[in-house]
Amino acid sequence: GWGEFEYILAENVNSVVSVLFDSVSIGDNSQQILYSTLIDHRGNNLPSTLINPKIIIKQKSDDTAYIVGEESSTGFKIVRAGQSSNPVPVDLYIVEMGE
């Protein structure tokens, strides 16, 4: 596999601030995603390049996926946690931060 993925999560719930540091094992099945192959919620194709994109993943099941490395202007790499061979459904929020 890819090994371990370490992350920090900060949240503020009802004025209580919590910080969590954790690591998870990530699987072998990374997938390179190109923006040009994606469709937005209105059915429109995304452009082939974005300026300074950032990806936020919203999980849709108990399985988890992560962005590996940095997003590029043409795409990103995503990987599922663990060694499961099942698909991991997610919603992707893709934000173009601009220059």
Secondary structure, 3 states (H helix, E strand, C coil): CCEEEEEEEEEEECCEEEEEEEEEEECCCCEEEEHHHCECCCCCECCCCCCCEEEEEEECCCCCEEEECCCCCCEEEEEEECCCCCCCCEEEEEEECCC
